Amino acid sequence: MTAPVDAPAAVAPPGDRARHFPTLDAARALAAAAVVATHTAFWTGRSAQGPFAATLSRLDVGVAIFFVLAGFLLARPWLYARRWELPRPLVRGYLWRRALRILPAYWLVTVVALLAVPDNRGTVGPATWLHHVTLTQIYGLGWQRHALTQTWSLATEVAFYLVLPALLVLVLGRGRRWDTGPALIVLGGLAVLAPLWHLALPTLGLDPRVAGQWLPGYLAWFAGGIGLAVLEVDGTGTGSRRLVGVGRELARSPWVCWGLGLAAFVVATTPLAGPRDLSTPTEGAAAVKNVLYLVVAVAFLLPLTVGHADGGRVRTLLASRPMAWLGQRSYGVFLWHLLVLEVVVRLLHQELFTGSWLVTFVLTLAGAVVAAALTYRLLESPVMRLRSRVPAYPPGASDTQTATRLTTQRAWDQPEPAA
């Protein structure tokens, strides 16, 4: 959610200066830290009572940020190719890079968690291994194990990876020239499906504890990211100038965007978005929370993607080298942090719903960063050297297409973790 091999770059149309998105690594780092904060707050009981309890309980909004980022970065190469009438990226290259970037580190953490966590002993059989290795643990009740419960969102995101090429055919149409109007209308329809899914679960006879984690319930977040990519790639606003112009103008006002996002987050801390613990929310509360988190994530990322990527103190800080370093390792933080939390609470002899949240958070985040840095150095980066074995783009490209291939590879090398 969300830890790139390199900072994502976007290639501008022929004759224009290439754009970069130097702040997106920081967005990953902040989203990962937010998820660690909300999980440690739950363990120490701080998300249930005390100052800022409601705020800490809603920092799982980091999941929405990761999902929107995934929609933006992964869809953009196809959108760019259609917009500027260039050869389309290869699906097999896309899937190969996704598998290399996501699976090895995930499998390592899965093995450690299933073998080493005391609460998992005696509960792990062949079916448990199969479900976790294939990221299908969310498709039945009771498959998820200790220190791996955060990977429900990774399973959901992998489902999005698999259907993304088909979704883009739906969004862009076959053979139709670039037109933002129909694309944004289709994305709006996909966004509406997500809250409707949560509302329809009882009618469909599905358990919200299970089906509430499936891809249809989060299509709005991914569609929001694809919508940001449509606005950014469009450039001149062909087809729907007014709508695109409003979006791009808003993107140039970061404090307005972030104010809107903050307002939506404040509403999300109220009972309108459901309970603050692990209780199953009502269908209405789940739908409201889904929409509010979409607004938060899109409002946060709009200035960093569609707007000017640099300038201003905040964006200068977000684009700094330390933030980039942390963001590039955010996938490892996502994977390791619950295992590290298991170690921390045992070292502190800390029972559930007790202890200092701040101490637990700092120790867990620091330990997760160390584990993530080692995993990035020893496993993630070496594995990505295999990416060239399956091309991301058709052979025989011009200079412009070569630059586009580089953009595609960088975008698809992002892990985009969620939690």
C-alpha positions as CSV (number, residue, x, y, z in Angstrom):
1,M,0.0,0.0,0.0
2,T,2.0,1.6,-1.6
3,A,8.0,1.3,-1.7
4,P,9.1,1.7,-5.3
5,V,12.4,0.5,-6.8
6,D,12.7,4.0,-8.2
7,A,10.7,7.2,-7.9
8,P,7.9,6.9,-10.6
9,A,8.4,9.1,-13.6
10,A,5.9,10.1,-16.2
11,V,6.8,10.7,-19.8
12,A,5.3,13.8,-21.4
13,P,4.1,13.9,-25.0
14,P,6.8,14.4,-27.7
15,G,8.4,17.8,-27.5
16,D,7.3,18.4,-23.8
17,R,9.3,18.1,-20.7
18,A,8.9,14.8,-18.9
19,R,7.0,15.0,-15.6
20,H,8.0,13.4,-12.4
21,F,6.1,12.5,-9.2
22,P,8.7,12.9,-6.5
23,T,6.3,13.1,-3.6
24,L,4.6,9.7,-4.1
25,D,7.3,7.8,-2.2
26,A,6.5,10.0,0.8
27,A,2.8,9.3,0.4
28,R,3.6,5.6,0.7
29,A,5.7,6.2,3.8
30,L,3.0,8.2,5.5
31,A,0.3,5.7,4.6
32,A,2.4,2.8,6.0
33,A,3.1,4.8,9.2
34,A,-0.6,5.5,9.6
35,V,-1.4,1.8,9.4
36,V,1.2,0.9,12.0
37,A,-0.2,3.6,14.2
38,T,-3.8,2.3,14.0
39,H,-2.7,-1.3,14.6
40,T,-0.6,-0.4,17.6
41,A,-3.4,1.8,18.9
42,F,-5.8,-1.1,18.7
43,W,-3.4,-3.4,20.6
44,T,-2.8,-0.9,23.4
45,G,-6.5,0.1,23.6
46,R,-5.8,3.7,22.6
47,S,-8.2,3.5,19.7
48,A,-11.1,2.8,22.1
49,Q,-10.5,5.5,24.7
50,G,-8.3,8.4,25.5
51,P,-7.2,11.5,23.6
52,F,-7.3,11.2,19.8
53,A,-8.8,7.7,20.1
54,A,-11.2,8.3,17.1
55,T,-8.3,9.7,15.0
56,L,-6.1,6.7,15.7
57,S,-8.8,4.3,14.9
58,R,-9.3,5.8,11.5
59,L,-5.7,5.9,10.4
60,D,-6.5,2.7,8.4
61,V,-7.3,5.3,5.8
62,G,-3.8,4.5,4.7
63,V,-5.3,1.5,2.9
64,A,-7.3,3.8,0.7
65,I,-4.2,5.8,-0.1
66,F,-2.4,2.7,-1.2
67,F,-5.3,1.5,-3.4
68,V,-5.7,4.9,-5.1
69,L,-1.9,5.0,-5.7
70,A,-2.2,1.5,-7.3
71,G,-4.9,2.6,-9.6
72,F,-3.0,5.7,-10.7
73,L,0.5,4.1,-11.2
74,L,-0.6,0.8,-12.7
75,A,-3.2,2.1,-15.1
76,R,-1.2,5.1,-16.3
77,P,1.0,3.3,-18.9
78,W,-2.1,2.1,-20.8
79,L,-3.8,5.4,-20.6
80,Y,-0.7,7.2,-21.8
81,A,-0.4,4.8,-24.8
82,R,-4.0,5.4,-25.8
83,R,-3.8,9.2,-25.3
84,W,-0.7,9.6,-27.5
85,E,-1.5,6.7,-29.9
86,L,1.6,4.6,-29.0
87,P,1.8,0.8,-28.8
88,R,0.1,-0.6,-25.8
89,P,2.2,-2.2,-23.0
90,L,2.2,-6.0,-22.8
91,V,-0.1,-7.7,-20.2
92,R,2.4,-10.5,-19.7
93,G,5.2,-8.0,-18.8
94,Y,2.8,-6.2,-16.4
95,L,1.9,-9.4,-14.6
96,W,5.5,-10.6,-14.5
97,R,6.6,-7.4,-12.8
98,R,3.7,-7.5,-10.4
99,A,4.6,-11.0,-9.4
100,L,8.3,-10.2,-8.9
101,R,7.6,-7.1,-6.9
102,I,4.9,-8.6,-4.6
103,L,5.3,-12.3,-4.0
104,P,8.9,-13.1,-2.9
105,A,8.9,-10.8,0.1
106,Y,5.3,-11.7,0.9
107,W,6.1,-15.4,0.9
108,L,9.1,-14.9,3.1
109,V,7.0,-13.1,5.8
110,T,4.3,-15.7,5.4
111,V,6.7,-18.5,6.2
112,V,8.2,-16.7,9.2
113,A,4.7,-15.9,10.6
114,L,3.2,-19.3,10.2
115,L,6.3,-21.1,11.7
116,A,7.5,-18.7,14.3
117,V,4.4,-17.0,15.9
118,P,3.3,-18.9,19.0
119,D,-0.4,-18.3,18.4
120,N,-0.2,-20.0,15.0
121,R,1.2,-23.3,16.3
122,G,-1.2,-26.1,16.0
123,T,-3.5,-24.1,13.7
124,V,-1.5,-24.4,10.5
125,G,-2.2,-27.2,8.0
126,P,-1.8,-27.7,4.3
127,A,-5.0,-25.7,3.5
128,T,-3.7,-22.7,5.6
129,W,-0.4,-22.8,3.7
130,L,-2.2,-23.0,0.3
131,H,-4.6,-20.2,1.1
132,H,-1.8,-17.8,2.2
133,V,0.7,-18.7,-0.5
134,T,-2.0,-18.1,-3.2
135,L,-3.4,-15.0,-1.4
136,T,-6.8,-16.5,-1.2
137,Q,-7.2,-16.4,2.6
138,I,-9.9,-13.7,2.3
139,Y,-12.3,-16.0,0.5
140,G,-13.4,-18.0,3.5
141,L,-14.0,-17.4,7.2
142,G,-11.2,-18.4,9.6
143,W,-8.2,-18.7,7.2
144,Q,-6.3,-15.7,8.3
145,R,-3.6,-16.2,10.9
146,H,-1.8,-14.1,13.5
147,A,0.7,-11.5,12.2
148,L,-0.7,-11.9,8.7
149,T,-4.2,-10.4,9.1
150,Q,-3.1,-7.2,7.4
151,T,-2.5,-9.1,4.2
152,W,-6.3,-9.2,3.5
153,S,-5.8,-6.0,1.6
154,L,-2.8,-7.4,-0.4
155,A,-5.1,-10.2,-1.5
156,T,-7.7,-7.6,-2.5
157,E,-5.1,-5.7,-4.4
158,V,-3.8,-8.7,-6.2
159,A,-7.4,-9.3,-7.5
160,F,-7.3,-5.8,-8.8
161,Y,-4.0,-6.5,-10.6
162,L,-5.5,-9.4,-12.4
163,V,-8.6,-7.6,-13.6
164,L,-7.0,-4.2,-14.4
165,P,-6.4,-4.9,-18.1
166,A,-10.0,-5.9,-18.6
167,L,-11.2,-2.9,-16.6
168,L,-9.2,-0.6,-18.8
169,V,-10.8,-2.1,-21.9
170,L,-14.1,-1.2,-20.3
171,V,-13.0,2.3,-19.4
172,L,-11.3,3.2,-22.7
173,G,-13.4,1.1,-25.1
174,R,-12.0,-0.9,-28.0
175,G,-10.9,1.2,-30.9
176,R,-12.3,4.4,-29.5
177,R,-10.2,7.5,-29.7
178,W,-9.1,9.2,-26.5
179,D,-12.0,10.9,-24.8
180,T,-12.0,11.7,-21.1
181,G,-15.8,12.0,-20.9
182,P,-16.8,8.4,-21.4
183,A,-13.8,7.2,-19.4
184,L,-14.7,9.3,-16.4
185,I,-18.4,8.2,-16.7
186,V,-17.4,4.5,-16.6
187,L,-15.0,5.2,-13.6
188,G,-17.9,6.9,-11.8
189,G,-20.0,3.9,-12.3
190,L,-17.3,1.6,-10.9
191,A,-17.0,3.9,-7.9
192,V,-20.7,3.7,-7.2
193,L,-20.5,-0.1,-7.2
194,A,-18.3,-0.2,-4.1
195,P,-20.8,1.3,-1.6
196,L,-23.6,-0.6,-3.3
197,W,-21.7,-3.8,-2.7
198,H,-21.6,-3.2,1.0
199,L,-25.3,-2.3,1.1
200,A,-26.2,-5.4,-1.0
201,L,-24.3,-8.1,1.1
202,P,-27.3,-9.2,3.2
203,T,-29.5,-9.4,0.1
204,L,-26.8,-11.5,-1.7
205,G,-26.6,-13.8,1.4
206,L,-22.9,-13.0,1.9
207,D,-21.1,-12.7,5.2
208,P,-19.7,-9.1,5.5
209,R,-16.8,-10.4,7.5
210,V,-15.7,-12.3,4.4
211,A,-17.2,-10.6,1.3
212,G,-16.6,-7.2,2.8
213,Q,-12.9,-7.7,2.1
214,W,-13.4,-8.6,-1.6
215,L,-12.5,-6.4,-4.6
216,P,-16.0,-5.2,-5.4
217,G,-16.2,-3.4,-2.1
218,Y,-13.0,-1.3,-2.9
219,L,-13.4,-0.6,-6.6
220,A,-14.2,3.0,-5.8
221,W,-10.7,3.5,-4.4
222,F,-9.0,1.9,-7.4
223,A,-11.3,3.8,-9.8
224,G,-10.3,7.0,-8.0
225,G,-6.7,6.3,-8.8
226,I,-7.4,5.5,-12.4
227,G,-9.4,8.8,-12.6
228,L,-6.4,10.7,-11.4
229,A,-4.4,9.1,-14.1
230,V,-7.0,10.1,-16.7
231,L,-6.8,13.7,-15.6
232,E,-3.0,13.7,-15.5
233,V,-2.5,12.0,-18.9
234,D,-5.2,14.0,-20.7
235,G,-2.9,17.1,-20.7
236,T,-4.9,19.4,-23.0
237,G,-8.4,18.4,-21.8
238,T,-9.7,16.8,-25.1
239,G,-13.3,15.7,-25.0
240,S,-14.4,17.1,-21.7
241,R,-12.6,20.3,-21.2
242,R,-14.8,21.7,-18.4
243,L,-14.6,18.6,-16.2
244,V,-10.9,18.1,-16.8
245,G,-10.3,21.8,-16.3
246,V,-12.0,21.8,-12.9
247,G,-10.0,18.8,-11.8
248,R,-6.7,20.2,-12.9
249,E,-7.5,23.6,-11.4
250,L,-8.3,22.1,-8.0
251,A,-5.1,20.1,-8.2
252,R,-3.2,23.3,-8.4
253,S,-4.6,24.3,-5.0
254,P,-3.1,21.7,-2.6
255,W,-4.3,23.4,0.6
256,V,-7.9,23.4,-0.7
257,C,-7.5,19.7,-1.6
258,W,-6.0,18.8,1.8
259,G,-8.6,20.8,3.6
260,L,-11.4,18.8,1.8
261,G,-9.6,15.6,2.7
262,L,-9.2,16.6,6.4
263,A,-12.9,17.5,6.5
264,A,-13.9,14.1,5.2
265,F,-11.5,12.4,7.7
266,V,-13.1,14.3,10.6
267,V,-16.5,13.1,9.5
268,A,-15.1,9.6,9.3
269,T,-14.1,9.7,13.0
270,T,-17.8,10.0,13.9
271,P,-20.2,7.1,14.4
272,L,-21.4,7.7,10.8
273,A,-18.5,5.5,9.7
274,G,-19.2,2.7,12.0
275,P,-17.5,1.3,15.1
276,R,-13.9,2.0,16.0
277,D,-13.1,-1.6,17.0
278,L,-13.3,-4.9,15.1
279,S,-17.0,-5.1,15.3
280,T,-18.8,-5.7,12.0
281,P,-20.2,-2.3,10.9
282,T,-23.7,-2.0,9.5
283,E,-24.0,-2.0,5.7
284,G,-24.8,1.7,5.7
285,A,-21.8,2.6,7.9
286,A,-19.5,0.5,5.7
287,A,-20.7,2.3,2.6
288,V,-20.3,5.7,4.3
289,K,-16.8,4.9,5.4
290,N,-15.9,3.7,2.0
291,V,-16.9,6.9,0.4
292,L,-15.3,9.2,3.0
293,Y,-12.0,7.3,2.7
294,L,-12.2,7.7,-1.1
295,V,-12.5,11.5,-0.6
296,V,-9.6,11.6,1.8
297,A,-7.2,9.6,-0.4
298,V,-8.1,11.4,-3.7
299,A,-7.9,14.8,-2.1
300,F,-4.5,14.0,-0.6
301,L,-3.1,12.6,-3.8
302,L,-4.7,15.0,-6.4
303,P,-2.1,17.8,-5.9
304,L,0.8,15.2,-5.9
305,T,-0.3,13.6,-9.2
306,V,-2.3,15.9,-11.3
307,G,-1.0,19.2,-9.8
308,H,2.5,20.5,-9.8
309,A,4.7,17.8,-8.3
310,D,7.2,20.3,-6.8
311,G,7.2,23.7,-5.1
312,G,6.2,24.7,-1.7
313,R,7.6,23.7,1.7
314,V,5.3,20.7,2.2
315,R,6.0,19.2,-1.2
316,T,9.7,19.9,-0.9
317,L,9.7,18.0,2.4
318,L,7.7,15.1,0.8
319,A,10.2,14.9,-2.1
320,S,13.2,14.8,0.2
321,R,15.7,11.9,0.1
322,P,14.8,10.5,3.6
323,M,11.1,10.4,2.7
324,A,11.9,8.7,-0.6
325,W,14.1,6.1,1.2
326,L,11.3,5.3,3.6
327,G,8.7,5.1,0.9
328,Q,10.7,2.7,-1.2
329,R,10.8,0.4,1.8
330,S,7.1,0.8,2.8
331,Y,6.2,-2.6,1.4
332,G,8.5,-4.3,3.9
333,V,7.1,-2.1,6.7
334,F,3.6,-3.3,5.7
335,L,4.6,-6.9,5.6
336,W,6.7,-7.0,8.8
337,H,5.0,-4.7,11.2
338,L,2.6,-7.1,12.8
339,L,5.4,-9.7,13.3
340,V,7.5,-6.9,14.9
341,L,4.5,-5.9,17.1
342,E,4.3,-9.6,18.3
343,V,7.9,-9.3,19.4
344,V,7.5,-5.9,21.0
345,V,4.6,-6.7,23.2
346,R,6.3,-9.9,24.4
347,L,9.5,-8.1,25.2
348,L,7.4,-5.4,27.1
349,H,5.2,-8.1,28.8
350,Q,2.3,-6.2,27.5
351,E,-1.2,-7.7,27.6
352,L,-3.8,-6.9,25.0
353,F,-5.4,-3.4,25.4
354,T,-2.7,-2.3,27.8
355,G,0.6,-0.4,27.6
356,S,1.8,2.9,26.2
357,W,0.7,3.4,22.6
358,L,3.5,5.8,21.9
359,V,6.3,3.4,23.0
360,T,4.7,0.5,21.2
361,F,4.2,2.5,18.0
362,V,7.8,3.8,18.0
363,L,9.4,0.4,18.7
364,T,7.2,-1.3,16.2
365,L,7.7,1.2,13.4
366,A,11.5,1.3,14.0
367,G,11.7,-2.5,14.0
368,A,9.6,-2.8,10.9
369,V,11.8,-0.2,9.1
370,V,14.9,-2.2,10.0
371,A,13.3,-5.5,8.8
372,A,12.1,-3.8,5.6
373,A,15.5,-2.3,4.8
374,L,17.1,-5.7,5.1
375,T,14.4,-7.4,3.0
376,Y,14.7,-4.6,0.4
377,R,18.5,-5.0,0.2
378,L,18.7,-8.8,0.3
379,L,15.6,-9.9,-1.5
380,E,13.4,-7.3,-3.2
381,S,16.1,-5.5,-5.2
382,P,17.9,-8.7,-6.3
383,V,14.7,-10.3,-7.4
384,M,13.7,-7.3,-9.6
385,R,16.8,-7.9,-11.7
386,L,14.8,-10.7,-13.3
387,R,12.2,-8.2,-14.7
388,S,13.9,-7.9,-18.1
389,R,13.3,-11.5,-18.8
390,V,9.7,-10.6,-19.9
391,P,9.5,-7.4,-21.8
392,A,7.0,-4.7,-20.7
393,Y,6.6,-3.3,-24.2
394,P,6.7,-4.5,-27.8
395,P,10.1,-4.5,-29.4
396,G,11.3,-2.0,-32.0
397,A,10.3,1.3,-30.5
398,S,11.2,4.9,-31.4
399,D,13.0,7.2,-28.9
400,T,9.6,8.4,-27.5
401,Q,8.4,4.8,-27.1
402,T,11.7,3.9,-25.4
403,A,11.0,6.6,-22.8
404,T,7.5,5.3,-22.5
405,R,8.7,1.8,-21.8
406,L,11.0,3.1,-19.1
407,T,8.0,4.9,-17.5
408,T,5.9,1.7,-17.7
409,Q,8.6,-0.4,-16.1
410,R,9.1,2.0,-13.2
411,A,5.4,2.2,-12.6
412,W,5.0,-1.5,-12.6
413,D,7.9,-2.0,-10.3
414,Q,6.0,-0.3,-7.5
415,P,4.7,-2.7,-4.8
416,E,1.8,-0.5,-3.8
417,P,1.2,-2.3,-0.5
418,A,-2.0,-2.0,1.5
419,A,-2.7,-2.9,5.0
